[in-house]
Amino acid sequence: MSTTSDGLNTIPLDESLNASLDEDRGRSTVLDTYEVATNPTASEQDSLHVLFAGESQTKPGHKLGPKFYDYYLLHHVIEGCGEFSTESRTYRLGPGDAFLITPNQLVSYMSDADNPWRYQWIAVKGNQAEALFRQGGLTTEQPVVHCPGTQAAAWMQPIRAAFQAREHTCNLTAAGCMHLMIAAYASQQQRVDESVPLKPENEAQQIVRQMIRMMSTQYAHPFTMEQMASSLGYNRAYLSRLFKQAAGMSPVTFLLKLRIDKGRLLLRERPELTIEQIAASVGIPDALYFSKQFRRFYQQAPSQYRKQALFHKQDRSNELPSNR
């Protein structure tokens, strides 16, 4: 460096050029990497099938698109940043963010010029894929979730490792890891949603739906209101009052009728089963109690209902199509 007559410091031309080259060289030292592993099992007819999984450190300004894909492509940003653009909006994304490309949607995405992103991705097909992504808060209309601090992307690496090892169970591994990843996204979205107070009626509806779901899936077991209250974290009396306001009956009556209705179906469809076996199958170990409650709801004994159902079924099977 030299000093001019007016006291200003100057950088010689060759030093200035070297400084510029060093800056450019610093940007170019970001080594781009690309690793992908394909699912070795031919199971694309599955309801959920992970096609391949990969990871890439992109070059500064690296861009893909505009283009579209015929499968779902989920990216999770590990480091750096970039932009993801759909036909209607551009998103600026960074570490912990994920973006979903849905089939036949025109998109483009580009890494930052100064801090290019590194991301992992999985490609998915199957008729259950859309519903699963929706549970994690990812849709065509809302293709981005902001999940800093989650371990969602950690489930992508085992998928890639299973594919690379060509394990015969890799399809199951991929599907399981993907569900855990989506669960991590959904959990994060729930925490975000909880920061917005729910309206009382919306909260009540949500609780009642949870109660119905629990009873509908556990009716065959010795399920009690105390267990449900404990599981949901509410007082039993509060739940009973809430449910009766919404459904017009107490949860105890709802569960009992649900069990009787399930038993009624078995009486029609499984004539080889005894009344005792049917009662036990719907969560009522006492066959006499089952029969008593069946009479209460349908004004006839289970055995009488079965005879009528079998008679009508036989009568219909004997009917021949008329000749015209």
C-alpha positions as CSV (number, residue, x, y, z in Angstrom):
1,M,0.0,0.0,0.0
2,S,1.3,3.5,-0.8
3,T,0.4,7.1,0.3
4,T,-0.3,9.9,-2.1
5,S,0.7,13.5,-1.7
6,D,-2.7,14.4,-0.2
7,G,-2.3,11.7,2.5
8,L,-4.8,9.1,1.1
9,N,-4.0,5.5,1.2
10,T,-4.2,3.7,-2.1
11,I,-4.2,0.0,-3.1
12,P,-2.0,-0.8,-6.1
13,L,-3.9,-2.1,-9.1
14,D,-2.5,-5.6,-8.8
15,E,-3.5,-5.8,-5.0
16,S,-7.0,-4.5,-5.8
17,L,-7.4,-7.2,-8.5
18,N,-6.1,-9.9,-6.2
19,A,-8.6,-8.8,-3.5
20,S,-11.5,-9.1,-6.0
21,L,-10.2,-12.5,-7.1
22,D,-10.0,-13.6,-3.5
23,E,-13.6,-12.6,-3.0
24,D,-14.8,-14.4,-6.0
25,R,-12.7,-17.4,-5.1
26,G,-14.3,-17.4,-1.6
27,R,-17.7,-17.8,-3.2
28,S,-16.5,-20.5,-5.6
29,T,-15.1,-22.6,-2.7
30,V,-18.6,-23.7,-1.9
31,L,-18.3,-27.2,-3.4
32,D,-21.5,-28.4,-4.9
33,T,-22.4,-32.0,-4.0
34,Y,-25.2,-34.3,-5.2
35,E,-26.2,-37.6,-3.7
36,V,-29.3,-39.6,-4.5
37,A,-30.5,-43.2,-3.8
38,T,-33.4,-44.9,-5.6
39,N,-35.9,-47.2,-4.1
40,P,-34.8,-50.7,-5.4
41,T,-38.3,-52.2,-4.9
42,A,-40.8,-52.0,-7.7
43,S,-43.8,-51.1,-5.7
44,E,-45.2,-48.0,-7.4
45,Q,-48.7,-49.4,-7.1
46,D,-48.5,-49.0,-3.3
47,S,-50.7,-46.4,-1.7
48,L,-47.5,-44.6,-0.5
49,H,-44.3,-45.2,-2.3
50,V,-41.0,-43.2,-1.9
51,L,-39.3,-43.2,-5.3
52,F,-35.9,-41.8,-4.3
53,A,-34.2,-39.7,-1.7
54,G,-31.2,-37.3,-1.9
55,E,-29.1,-34.5,-0.5
56,S,-27.3,-31.7,-2.3
57,Q,-25.1,-28.7,-1.5
58,T,-25.9,-26.4,-4.4
59,K,-23.7,-23.8,-6.1
60,P,-24.4,-20.1,-5.6
61,G,-27.3,-19.1,-7.7
62,H,-28.1,-22.7,-8.8
63,K,-31.6,-22.7,-10.3
64,L,-34.0,-25.4,-11.4
65,G,-37.1,-24.6,-13.5
66,P,-39.6,-23.3,-14.3
67,K,-40.6,-27.0,-14.7
68,F,-43.1,-29.5,-13.3
69,Y,-43.0,-33.0,-12.0
70,D,-45.4,-35.9,-12.1
71,Y,-44.8,-36.9,-8.4
72,Y,-44.5,-35.1,-5.0
73,L,-41.1,-33.7,-4.3
74,L,-40.4,-32.6,-0.7
75,H,-37.3,-30.5,0.1
76,H,-36.0,-29.7,3.6
77,V,-33.4,-26.9,3.9
78,I,-30.5,-27.8,6.2
79,E,-28.2,-24.8,5.7
80,G,-28.1,-21.6,3.6
81,C,-31.0,-20.1,1.9
82,G,-32.8,-19.6,-1.4
83,E,-36.1,-18.9,-3.1
84,F,-39.0,-21.3,-4.1
85,S,-41.5,-20.0,-6.6
86,T,-44.9,-21.3,-7.6
87,E,-47.2,-19.8,-10.2
88,S,-48.7,-17.5,-7.7
89,R,-46.0,-16.7,-5.1
90,T,-42.3,-16.6,-4.2
91,Y,-41.0,-17.8,-0.8
92,R,-37.7,-16.9,0.8
93,L,-36.5,-19.9,2.8
94,G,-33.8,-20.8,5.2
95,P,-32.6,-23.6,7.6
96,G,-35.5,-25.7,8.9
97,D,-37.9,-24.7,6.2
98,A,-39.5,-27.3,3.9
99,F,-41.2,-26.8,0.6
100,L,-43.4,-29.3,-1.3
101,I,-43.7,-29.5,-5.1
102,T,-47.0,-31.1,-6.0
103,P,-47.6,-33.0,-9.3
104,N,-48.1,-31.0,-12.5
105,Q,-47.5,-27.6,-10.8
106,L,-45.1,-25.2,-12.5
107,V,-42.3,-24.3,-10.1
108,S,-38.8,-23.0,-9.9
109,Y,-36.2,-22.8,-7.0
110,M,-32.9,-21.1,-6.8
111,S,-30.1,-21.0,-4.2
112,D,-28.8,-17.8,-2.8
113,A,-25.8,-16.2,-4.5
114,D,-23.9,-15.6,-1.3
115,N,-25.3,-18.3,1.0
116,P,-26.4,-21.2,-1.2
117,W,-28.6,-23.7,0.4
118,R,-28.0,-27.4,1.2
119,Y,-31.1,-29.5,1.3
120,Q,-32.4,-33.0,1.5
121,W,-35.4,-34.3,-0.6
122,I,-37.6,-37.2,-1.1
123,A,-39.9,-38.0,-4.1
124,V,-43.2,-39.7,-3.4
125,K,-46.1,-41.2,-5.3
126,G,-49.3,-43.0,-4.2
127,N,-53.0,-42.2,-3.6
128,Q,-52.3,-41.6,0.1
129,A,-49.5,-39.1,-0.4
130,E,-51.7,-36.0,-0.7
131,A,-53.6,-36.8,2.5
132,L,-50.4,-37.5,4.4
133,F,-48.7,-34.2,3.3
134,R,-51.9,-32.3,4.2
135,Q,-51.6,-33.6,7.8
136,G,-48.2,-32.0,8.0
137,G,-49.6,-28.7,6.7
138,L,-48.3,-29.0,3.1
139,T,-50.7,-28.5,0.2
140,T,-50.7,-27.1,-3.3
141,E,-52.1,-23.8,-1.9
142,Q,-49.7,-23.8,1.1
143,P,-46.5,-25.6,-0.1
144,V,-44.2,-24.3,2.7
145,V,-43.9,-25.0,6.4
146,H,-41.5,-23.1,8.7
147,C,-40.1,-25.6,11.1
148,P,-36.8,-24.3,12.6
149,G,-35.4,-26.5,15.3
150,T,-37.3,-29.7,14.4
151,Q,-35.7,-33.0,13.6
152,A,-38.0,-33.7,10.6
153,A,-35.1,-33.9,8.1
154,A,-33.3,-36.4,10.3
155,W,-35.8,-39.0,9.0
156,M,-34.7,-38.5,5.4
157,Q,-31.2,-39.9,5.9
158,P,-32.4,-43.4,7.0
159,I,-34.5,-43.6,3.9
160,R,-31.5,-42.9,1.7
161,A,-29.3,-45.3,3.7
162,A,-31.9,-48.1,3.3
163,F,-32.1,-47.6,-0.4
164,Q,-28.3,-47.6,-0.7
165,A,-28.1,-50.8,1.2
166,R,-30.8,-52.3,-1.0
167,E,-32.6,-53.7,2.0
168,H,-35.6,-55.9,1.1
169,T,-37.6,-53.9,3.8
170,C,-36.5,-50.5,2.5
171,N,-40.0,-49.7,1.2
172,L,-41.4,-50.2,4.8
173,T,-38.5,-48.2,6.2
174,A,-39.1,-45.3,3.8
175,A,-42.9,-45.2,4.5
176,G,-42.3,-45.4,8.3
177,C,-39.7,-42.6,8.3
178,M,-41.9,-40.5,6.1
179,H,-44.8,-40.7,8.6
180,L,-42.4,-39.7,11.4
181,M,-41.2,-36.7,9.4
182,I,-44.7,-35.6,8.6
183,A,-45.6,-36.0,12.3
184,A,-42.7,-33.6,13.2
185,Y,-44.1,-31.0,10.7
186,A,-47.6,-31.5,12.1
187,S,-46.4,-31.1,15.6
188,Q,-44.6,-27.8,14.8
189,Q,-47.7,-26.5,13.0
190,Q,-49.8,-27.3,16.0
191,R,-47.5,-25.3,18.3
192,V,-47.8,-22.4,15.9
193,D,-51.6,-22.7,15.8
194,E,-51.7,-22.9,19.6
195,S,-50.4,-19.3,19.8
196,V,-53.7,-18.2,18.3
197,P,-56.5,-18.6,20.8
198,L,-59.4,-20.8,19.6
199,K,-62.9,-19.7,19.8
200,P,-64.8,-21.6,22.5
201,E,-67.2,-23.2,20.0
202,N,-64.4,-24.4,17.8
203,E,-62.5,-25.8,20.7
204,A,-65.6,-27.6,21.9
205,Q,-66.2,-29.1,18.4
206,Q,-62.6,-30.3,18.4
207,I,-63.0,-32.0,21.7
208,V,-66.2,-33.7,20.7
209,R,-64.6,-35.0,17.5
210,Q,-61.8,-36.4,19.5
211,M,-64.2,-38.2,21.8
212,I,-66.2,-39.7,18.9
213,R,-62.9,-40.8,17.3
214,M,-61.7,-42.5,20.5
215,M,-65.0,-44.3,21.0
216,S,-65.3,-45.3,17.4
217,T,-61.9,-46.9,17.4
218,Q,-61.9,-48.4,20.9
219,Y,-65.5,-49.6,21.4
220,A,-64.4,-53.3,21.3
221,H,-62.2,-52.7,24.4
222,P,-63.2,-52.1,28.0
223,F,-63.3,-48.4,27.4
224,T,-64.5,-46.0,30.1
225,M,-65.3,-42.4,30.5
226,E,-62.6,-42.1,33.1
227,Q,-60.0,-43.3,30.7
228,M,-61.2,-40.9,28.0
229,A,-61.2,-38.0,30.4
230,S,-57.7,-38.8,31.5
231,S,-56.4,-39.2,27.9
232,L,-57.9,-35.9,26.8
233,G,-56.9,-34.1,30.0
234,Y,-60.3,-32.8,30.9
235,N,-62.7,-33.3,33.8
236,R,-65.3,-36.1,33.1
237,A,-68.3,-33.9,34.0
238,Y,-67.1,-31.2,31.6
239,L,-66.7,-33.7,28.8
240,S,-70.1,-35.2,29.4
241,R,-71.8,-31.8,29.4
242,L,-69.9,-30.7,26.2
243,F,-70.7,-33.9,24.4
244,K,-74.4,-33.8,25.3
245,Q,-74.7,-30.3,24.1
246,A,-73.2,-31.2,20.7
247,A,-74.6,-34.7,20.2
248,G,-77.9,-34.6,22.1
249,M,-77.0,-37.7,24.2
250,S,-74.4,-38.5,26.8
251,P,-71.1,-40.1,25.8
252,V,-72.1,-43.2,27.8
253,T,-75.3,-43.6,25.7
254,F,-73.4,-42.8,22.5
255,L,-70.8,-45.5,23.2
256,L,-73.5,-48.1,24.2
257,K,-75.5,-47.4,21.0
258,L,-72.3,-47.6,19.0
259,R,-71.6,-51.0,20.4
260,I,-75.1,-52.3,19.9
261,D,-75.1,-51.0,16.3
262,K,-71.8,-52.8,15.7
263,G,-73.4,-56.0,17.2
264,R,-76.4,-55.5,14.9
265,L,-74.2,-55.5,11.9
266,L,-72.5,-58.7,13.1
267,L,-75.9,-60.4,13.6
268,R,-76.6,-59.8,9.9
269,E,-73.1,-60.5,8.5
270,R,-71.8,-63.3,10.7
271,P,-74.6,-65.8,11.4
272,E,-72.1,-68.4,12.6
273,L,-71.3,-66.3,15.7
274,T,-73.2,-66.8,18.9
275,I,-74.8,-63.9,20.8
276,E,-72.1,-64.3,23.5
277,Q,-69.3,-64.0,20.8
278,I,-70.9,-61.0,19.2
279,A,-71.4,-59.2,22.6
280,A,-67.8,-59.8,23.5
281,S,-66.6,-58.6,20.1
282,V,-68.3,-55.2,20.6
283,G,-67.0,-54.6,24.1
284,I,-69.9,-56.0,26.1
285,P,-68.8,-59.1,28.0
286,D,-72.3,-59.9,29.4
287,A,-74.5,-61.4,26.7
288,L,-77.7,-60.8,28.8
289,Y,-76.8,-57.1,29.1
290,F,-76.2,-57.0,25.4
291,S,-79.6,-58.5,24.7
292,K,-81.3,-56.2,27.1
293,Q,-79.8,-53.1,25.5
294,F,-80.5,-54.4,22.0
295,R,-84.2,-54.6,23.0
296,R,-84.0,-51.1,24.4
297,F,-82.8,-49.7,21.1
298,Y,-84.6,-51.9,18.5
299,Q,-87.6,-53.3,20.4
300,Q,-86.7,-57.0,19.7
301,A,-84.3,-59.6,20.9
302,P,-81.0,-60.1,19.0
303,S,-82.0,-63.7,18.0
304,Q,-85.3,-62.4,16.6
305,Y,-83.5,-59.7,14.6
306,R,-81.1,-62.3,13.2
307,K,-83.9,-64.6,12.1
308,Q,-85.6,-61.8,10.3
309,A,-82.4,-60.7,8.6
310,L,-81.5,-64.2,7.4
311,F,-85.1,-64.7,6.2
312,H,-85.0,-61.6,4.1
313,K,-81.5,-62.4,2.8
314,Q,-82.7,-65.9,1.8
315,D,-85.9,-64.5,0.3
316,R,-83.9,-62.1,-1.9
317,S,-81.5,-64.8,-3.1
318,N,-84.5,-66.9,-4.2
319,E,-85.9,-64.2,-6.4
320,L,-85.2,-64.8,-10.1
321,P,-85.0,-62.0,-12.6
322,S,-88.2,-61.8,-14.7
323,N,-88.1,-62.8,-18.3
324,R,-89.2,-60.1,-20.7
